[in-house]
Amino acid sequence: MRAIDLHAHLTPQCFQREVLAGKTWHGMTSAEGELSNPRNAWTPEQRLADMNSLGVDIQVVSTNVAFYQYDQDVATTTAIVRACNNEVHQMTIDYPDRFAGLATLPMQDIPAAIAELERVMVQLGFKGAMINDQINGRTFDEPEFLPFWKAAEQMGAMLLIHQARPTLVTQRTTRYHLPNTIGNLVDRAVTFASFVFGGVMDACPDLRICLAHGGGYTCFGIGRMDRGWQVRSEARVHITQPPSAYLKRFYYDCLTHSEAALRMVIDTAGADRVVLGTDWPADMRIDWPVAWVLGLQSLTQEEKELILWKNLERLLGL
Ligand SMILES: [Zn+2]
């Protein structure tokens, strides 16, 4: 039995050293990076001790979403992401059996994003990248992104889709933590739909996309997307199959906080499409992720093993 976590974050030490000394880091301050969470200050060794207590063998580490910085000028964002990615790379060098890397990229400039993805995949041995659900308000069906999807497909990169604030719910209400607890799931369903209705999945048949937070409302809402595709011509502009035909083209992490919801994702997309994602070290993480998966009554032993490690071992060569 192993456990490989695709959804685990890092607030880089290179950022913390500067901002905790009262300086700025490429324009970023100590208000960013979720430093109020003490786990975000932990060293790799403290992280490993916690992974040992949780039973997690490997984290595929991504930097905190605060470091997307897509609204900065591209030179600044490129400097930020290279420093972040280099720190993750060092973790994978120091502990090659315990850490793998997902990059952050300057997605506001597609040639720059492709260049950094190629650097981390070819030179640093990364497994892919984590990106937002949209880039400065632009959804992923926009043609400007197609060269990036083609490049990621060609490189075999796994793209973990993960929102940053604000989510779509933020426009409606900022109360009760709803921009996170509902907004993350809304954003993810829009992302699935943008990829599918926009024709991206047809244009890139081997593109590897993992939708964080169980894909949000994707699996629950797929019937209505199919109905829209049947009755509305504008829903059929780019695709000749119903949206549900694309569910098994995506991967989903298990971060649902609900056995019934996880069961639905498995039954809808297939157990070979679901992977362990914990959101370590956020307060919205699964506290005891391996124990939680192993204790689920409605999952078979084979389904548990696929989710905990077999799928990612095969997909990422870990
Ligand atoms: Zn997360």
Residues whose N, C-alpha, C, O or C-beta is under 5 A from the ligand:
A	BS01	ZN	D279
